[in-house]
Amino acid sequence: MKKIFIALLFLLTFGGYSIAQTTPKAKAKTSTTANKAPTTKKDGTPDKRFKANKTTTPPVHTKKDGTADKRFKENKK
C-alpha cells in the first residue's frame, strides 16, 4: 500500500510540474531597428501607415466614357 501511495504521489508531483506555465524570455531591443520604420509590408506592397509611402496625387474625376469631367476644378484647366 505504501508503494502505491508513493508512486501516486510521485506521478501527481511531476504531473503538476509539467502543466505549470513558463514565462517567455524578454527580447532585447536594438536601437537601430527602433528608429527606422519599415517601408513595405511582408507581401511587398508599400505600408501606407508611414508618411514616406503616402502619395498626394489629386483625384482624377472622369465620366463613363473616360473624358475629363468639367464639373470639377482640377479638370477645368
Helices and strands as residue ranges (DSSP letters): H 2-19, H 31-35, G 51-53, G 73-75
